[in-house]
Amino acid sequence: MKRRNALRIIRAAAKARGLSVTVDTKAGKGSHAKVTAGTRRTTMPKNVSDPLLKAILRQLDLKD
């Protein structure tokens, strides 16, 4: 899945928890971007697989 679709899912999960999401495409190397939700931060590539999306949600503490 593309990064924008994954960000749609991340933003919805963050909104449900009352957190804001910021994406900095200049901070990551190559095709990666830094994603911050509240105080948690992770790196996300341009193309995201389903298992990787689950890991990103867990890293941002957005997964139950």
N, C-alpha and C positions, 0 to 999 in steps of 0.2 A: 504494500500500500504506500502511497505517496505521503510525504511529510505533512502536507496540509490536511489530509484526511485523519492522520494520527493526531494532529494538533486539535482537530475538532473534538475528538474523543477525550483528549487530555483536558481541554478547556471546559467541557461539560462536567467532567468528574471534579475538577477544581472548583467550578461554580457551585456544585452541590455541597462542597465543604466550605464555601465562603472564601476561597483563595483566588488570588490573581495569578495569571500566567504571563511570563515574558519570554520572548524568543529573540536571541541575539545571533544572527547568522554570520556576523563578522568575527565573533569570538572563537568559533570552532575552526578547525583546520580542514581544508578541502571542502567536501560536501557536507560536513557536519555542522550542527548548530547547538548552542547552549540553550537549554530550556530550564526556566526557574518557575517553581510553583510554591508560593509562600517563601520559606527559608531553605527549601530543598532544591538542589540543582543537579542536572545530568546533561549528558551529551547525546544528541540524536542525529543519526544519518539521514540522508535524503530519502532513501527507501527503507521502510520499516516493515519487518515481518510481524506476524501475529505474536509469536513467542517474545520477540524483542519489545513489542508494545506492552505486553504484560510486565516485562522486567522494568521498563521505563516507568509505568504506573506504580510499581512497587517501590522503585527508587525515589519517586516523588511523593511517596506515602499517600497515594490516591486510590490504592487497591485495598479492599477489605480482606 
